[in-house]
Amino acid sequence: MPGGRLTTEERRLIAAGLAEGLGYTEIGRRLGRPASTIMREVTRNGGPEGYGADRAQEATRDRARRQKQDPRPAPPLPDSGHGRDPQAVQDFTESFTELLAQQGLPRMMSRVLACLLVADSGALTAAELVQRLRVSPASISHAVTFLEEQGMITRDRAPGTRRERYVVDDEIWLRSTLAAFQMNGVLAAASQRGAEVLGAATPAGARFGSSAEFLLLVNEALGKVMDEWRRKQAAAARAEEPGD
């Protein structure tokens, strides 16, 4: 995979590709760059609608100047053992953070969640998160409170210590899907009520009725997926139980 910073010409080609309506994968193919590199470049410089080659180039120069002025050491790369390429891990962490942010998760919360997800332990203390992300303890506290409220992380104590740590587990996406399932149910009920109030035969009422039907179909599918996942998890747990 090619390395090095994007050139001005590459940024102009990215802008041209976005104007053509091309996806990150196709733009990356044309430039010989990973799609994650293109996604990260576009996301940090205005997004698909606001990306400009000259503006992105100047922003990159500004970031480089700030980094040269920053005397602090670079943050440690997360979990570089197991024969992994540390830079590849770092690049993936950054691209996954951008993906979470694109899905609507606030940026600091995205950074904390991605940092926890790539840690093999799935658990880090506040001090470890501060060190890895190079942010203030207050930023970490705010982010983990938000993520905990969303059911995406939990808290426990580090073994043998009194230090609190923050944990992700294999149930994170199940809990996230369950939250979506519950919200869809609320929206479906409200849409059904909207259809009744506005009149199912009117354009507005029909729109709400169609929305309710769609949301109920989505929830039916989500319910089946969650049930299947629970069955697989239960079967796996039984398989791991010691024999009689």
C-alpha positions as CSV (number, residue, x, y, z in Angstrom):
1,M,0.0,0.0,0.0
2,P,1.4,3.4,-0.9
3,G,2.5,5.7,1.9
4,G,3.2,9.3,2.3
5,R,1.0,12.4,2.4
6,L,-1.5,13.1,-0.4
7,T,-0.1,15.6,-2.9
8,T,-1.9,18.7,-4.2
9,E,-2.6,16.9,-7.5
10,E,-4.1,13.9,-5.7
11,R,-6.4,16.2,-3.7
12,R,-7.5,17.8,-7.0
13,L,-8.3,14.3,-8.3
14,I,-10.2,13.5,-5.2
15,A,-12.3,16.7,-5.6
16,A,-12.9,15.8,-9.2
17,G,-14.0,12.3,-8.3
18,L,-16.4,13.6,-5.7
19,A,-17.9,16.0,-8.2
20,E,-18.5,13.0,-10.5
21,G,-20.3,11.2,-7.7
22,L,-17.7,8.5,-7.3
23,G,-17.3,6.5,-4.1
24,Y,-14.2,6.4,-1.9
25,T,-13.3,3.0,-3.2
26,E,-13.3,4.0,-6.9
27,I,-11.4,7.3,-6.1
28,G,-8.8,5.3,-4.2
29,R,-8.5,2.8,-7.0
30,R,-7.8,5.6,-9.5
31,L,-5.2,7.1,-7.1
32,G,-3.7,3.8,-6.0
33,R,-4.6,4.7,-2.4
34,P,-6.7,2.8,0.2
35,A,-10.4,3.8,0.4
36,S,-9.9,4.5,4.1
37,T,-7.2,7.1,3.2
38,I,-9.7,8.8,0.9
39,M,-12.5,8.7,3.4
40,R,-10.3,10.1,6.2
41,E,-9.0,12.9,3.9
42,V,-12.6,13.9,2.8
43,T,-14.1,13.6,6.3
44,R,-11.5,15.8,8.0
45,N,-11.8,18.5,5.2
46,G,-15.4,19.4,4.9
47,G,-17.0,16.1,3.9
48,P,-18.2,15.1,0.4
49,E,-20.2,18.2,-0.1
50,G,-17.7,20.7,1.2
51,Y,-14.4,19.2,0.1
52,G,-12.0,21.5,-1.7
53,A,-8.5,20.5,-2.9
54,D,-6.8,23.9,-2.1
55,R,-8.5,24.2,1.2
56,A,-7.6,20.7,2.2
57,Q,-3.9,21.3,1.2
58,E,-3.8,24.4,3.4
59,A,-5.4,22.6,6.3
60,T,-2.8,19.9,6.0
61,R,0.0,22.5,6.2
62,D,-1.6,24.0,9.2
63,R,-1.8,20.7,11.0
64,A,1.8,20.0,10.2
65,R,2.9,23.3,11.6
66,R,0.9,22.7,14.8
67,Q,2.5,19.2,15.2
68,K,6.0,20.7,14.9
69,Q,5.2,23.1,17.6
70,D,3.8,20.4,19.9
71,P,6.6,19.1,22.1
72,R,4.6,16.2,23.5
73,P,5.6,12.7,22.3
74,A,3.3,10.9,19.9
75,P,0.7,8.8,21.6
76,P,1.5,5.1,22.0
77,L,0.0,2.9,19.4
78,P,-2.7,0.6,20.8
79,D,-1.8,-3.1,21.4
80,S,1.0,-3.5,18.9
81,G,1.7,-7.1,19.9
82,H,0.6,-10.3,18.2
83,G,2.8,-9.7,15.2
84,R,0.6,-6.8,14.0
85,D,1.9,-3.8,12.0
86,P,1.5,-0.9,14.5
87,Q,1.0,1.7,11.8
88,A,-1.7,-0.5,10.2
89,V,-3.4,-0.7,13.5
90,Q,-3.2,3.1,14.0
91,D,-4.5,3.7,10.5
92,F,-7.4,1.3,11.0
93,T,-8.3,2.9,14.3
94,E,-8.4,6.4,12.7
95,S,-10.5,5.2,9.8
96,F,-12.9,3.4,12.1
97,T,-13.2,6.5,14.2
98,E,-14.2,8.5,11.1
99,L,-16.8,5.8,10.2
100,L,-18.4,6.0,13.6
101,A,-18.4,9.8,13.4
102,Q,-20.1,9.6,9.9
103,Q,-22.8,7.4,11.5
104,G,-23.7,10.3,13.9
105,L,-21.6,9.5,17.0
106,P,-19.9,12.6,18.3
107,R,-16.2,12.7,17.5
108,M,-14.8,12.4,21.0
109,M,-17.1,9.5,21.7
110,S,-16.1,7.9,18.4
111,R,-12.4,8.2,19.4
112,V,-12.9,6.7,22.8
113,L,-15.1,3.8,21.5
114,A,-12.6,3.0,18.7
115,C,-9.7,3.0,21.2
116,L,-11.5,0.5,23.4
117,L,-12.6,-1.7,20.5
118,V,-9.0,-2.2,19.2
119,A,-7.6,-3.0,22.6
120,D,-7.5,-6.8,23.0
121,S,-8.6,-6.4,26.6
122,G,-11.6,-4.3,25.6
123,A,-10.9,-2.3,28.8
124,L,-8.9,0.8,29.6
125,T,-8.7,3.2,32.5
126,A,-9.4,6.9,32.2
127,A,-5.6,7.5,32.6
128,E,-4.9,5.1,29.7
129,L,-7.5,6.8,27.5
130,V,-6.0,10.2,28.3
131,Q,-2.5,9.0,27.4
132,R,-3.6,7.2,24.1
133,L,-5.9,10.0,22.9
134,R,-3.9,13.0,24.2
135,V,-7.0,14.7,25.5
136,S,-8.0,16.1,28.9
137,P,-9.5,13.9,31.7
138,A,-12.7,16.0,31.4
139,S,-13.1,15.1,27.8
140,I,-12.7,11.4,28.6
141,S,-15.2,11.7,31.5
142,H,-17.8,13.3,29.3
143,A,-17.3,10.8,26.5
144,V,-17.5,7.7,28.7
145,T,-20.6,9.0,30.5
146,F,-22.3,9.5,27.1
147,L,-21.3,6.0,25.9
148,E,-22.4,4.4,29.1
149,E,-25.8,6.1,28.9
150,Q,-26.1,4.6,25.3
151,G,-25.3,1.1,26.6
152,M,-22.2,0.9,24.5
153,I,-19.7,0.5,27.4
154,T,-19.8,-0.5,31.0
155,R,-17.6,0.1,34.0
156,D,-15.7,-2.2,36.3
157,R,-12.5,-2.4,38.5
158,A,-9.1,-3.3,37.1
159,P,-8.1,-6.6,38.6
160,G,-6.2,-6.2,41.9
161,T,-6.7,-2.5,42.0
162,R,-9.3,0.1,42.9
163,R,-9.0,1.9,39.6
164,E,-12.1,2.2,37.5
165,R,-11.9,1.2,33.9
166,Y,-14.2,1.3,30.9
167,V,-15.2,-1.9,29.0
168,V,-16.6,-2.9,25.7
169,D,-17.7,-6.5,25.1
170,D,-19.3,-8.8,22.5
171,E,-22.8,-7.5,23.3
172,I,-22.1,-3.9,22.2
173,W,-23.8,-4.1,18.8
174,L,-26.7,-6.2,20.2
175,R,-27.4,-3.5,22.7
176,S,-27.1,-0.8,20.0
177,T,-29.5,-2.8,17.8
178,L,-31.9,-3.2,20.7
179,A,-32.0,0.5,21.3
180,A,-32.8,1.0,17.6
181,F,-35.5,-1.6,17.8
182,Q,-37.1,0.2,20.7
183,M,-36.9,3.6,19.0
184,N,-38.4,2.2,15.8
185,G,-41.3,0.8,17.9
186,V,-41.9,4.3,19.3
187,L,-41.7,5.9,15.9
188,A,-44.0,3.3,14.3
189,A,-46.7,3.9,17.0
190,A,-46.4,7.6,16.5
191,S,-46.6,7.3,12.7
192,Q,-49.7,5.1,13.0
193,R,-51.3,7.8,15.2
194,G,-50.3,10.4,12.7
195,A,-52.1,8.5,9.9
196,E,-55.2,8.3,12.0
197,V,-55.2,12.0,12.9
198,L,-54.4,13.2,9.4
199,G,-56.5,10.7,7.6
200,A,-55.1,7.6,6.0
201,A,-56.5,8.7,2.6
202,T,-54.8,12.1,2.6
203,P,-51.2,12.5,1.3
204,A,-49.8,13.4,4.7
205,G,-51.7,10.6,6.4
206,A,-50.6,8.1,3.8
207,R,-47.0,9.2,4.3
208,F,-47.2,8.4,8.0
209,G,-49.0,5.1,7.3
210,S,-46.2,4.1,4.9
211,S,-43.6,5.1,7.5
212,A,-45.2,3.0,10.2
213,E,-45.4,0.0,7.9
214,F,-41.8,0.2,7.0
215,L,-40.6,0.6,10.6
216,L,-42.6,-2.4,11.6
217,L,-41.1,-4.5,8.9
218,V,-37.6,-3.3,9.9
219,N,-38.3,-4.3,13.5
220,E,-39.6,-7.7,12.5
221,A,-36.3,-8.3,10.7
222,L,-34.2,-6.9,13.6
223,G,-36.2,-9.1,16.1
224,K,-35.3,-12.2,14.1
225,V,-31.6,-11.2,13.9
226,M,-31.4,-10.6,17.6
227,D,-33.1,-13.9,18.4
228,E,-30.8,-15.8,16.1
229,W,-27.7,-14.1,17.6
230,R,-28.9,-15.1,21.2
231,R,-29.4,-18.7,20.1
232,K,-25.9,-18.8,18.6
233,Q,-24.4,-17.3,21.7
234,A,-26.2,-19.8,23.9
235,A,-25.1,-22.7,21.8
236,A,-21.5,-21.5,21.9
237,A,-21.7,-21.2,25.7
238,R,-23.1,-24.7,26.0
239,A,-20.3,-26.0,23.8
240,E,-17.7,-24.5,26.1
241,E,-19.2,-26.1,29.3
242,P,-17.0,-28.9,30.7
243,G,-18.3,-32.4,30.1
244,D,-20.1,-34.4,32.8
